[in-house]
Amino acid sequence: MIRQLLNRLTISLPVLLGVVVVCFVLLQVAPADPAAVIAGPTATADELAQVRQELGLDKPMAYQLSLYMWRLLHLDLGRSMISNVPVIDEIGGTIGATVELMLASVAWSIPLAILLGTLAAYRRGKLIDRFVMTLSVVGVSLPVFWVGLLLVQHVGGAGILPYIGRNGPIWTLAGLESIALPALTLGSVLIGPVARITRTAVIETLSGDYVRTARAKGAGERRVVMRHALRNALLPIVTLVGLQVGNLLGGAVVTEQIYSWPGVGRMAVGAIFAGDFPLAQGAILVTALGFIVINLIVDLLYGYLDPRGNKS
């Protein structure tokens, strides 16, 4: 396990470095001028030149990149150009809301998708199977923003649940009510893919020799499906969930915009439109780091769940 962790960290560090470089270069070549954002629309040419000199924008891009990476090594993400607050403090105030949203989305969607996929595999060719497959295709086809707008119009607009902002921590009633619609919206992207891969994996394991042996020993169908088939089908499910993290993070940006959820994604979009490059860079970097960490956890779970890996 430790060797696998070290190997994954060795691979992840160059990926994170590449994200830093690409993000920095893309924001540098953007048409917006950070100096103009800070100096204001009435600034003179001399004032713009002074601000650019203070920010180091008059230096070559290679020098700016090396200085930025040096600051990253000291956990210094710079200061927001708009609020003059350290970027790490801005992110620290919003990342909790994003983590809550993602956890709430996964908490209902993954168990439901696994249950639906298992039922479809066990009742292969029956009505429930066709229903689950149809539902999964519909779920994959519907974009997140459309689902969100639909829920806002018909559920939030009817006054059933709040749909603007975050009204408290998730362990309070007000917090649960405010996160319900965003979590439903974001979790909808996981239902289809996870249900389909669960169905395929369970069908494959149900034809295994160990399943036939368990049935021959008189094990009940529920025990056969849940204890033997589903347990051995977890490997591809865990792998797919890790791959879907990218979609979940991308969907979180859209979802936070729709519901005015005060998370990192909404903050990043606002920073990009405002030309606040340090804040945008920090938000993108933290998002990429979260993606890498989650995939690292998935890889470790895969090694733990794989009996061949445990034996070796």
Buried (B, 14 or more C-beta within 10 A) or exposed (E): EEEBEEEBEEEBEEEBEEBBEEBBEEBBEEEBBBBBBBBEEEBEEEBBBBBBEEBEBEBEEEEBBEEBEEEBEEEEBBBBBBEEEBBBEBBEEBBBBBBBBBEBBBEBBBEBBBBBBBBBBBBEEEEBBEBBBEBBEEBBEBEBBEBBBEBBEEBBEEEEBBBEEBBEEBEEEEBBBBBBBBBBBBBBBBBBBBBBBBBBBBBBBBEEEEBEEBBEEEBEEEEBBEEBBBEBBBBBBBBBBBEBBEBBBBBBBBBBBBBEBBBBBBBBBBBBEBBBBBBBBBBBBBBBBBBBEBBBBBBBBBBEBBEEEEEE
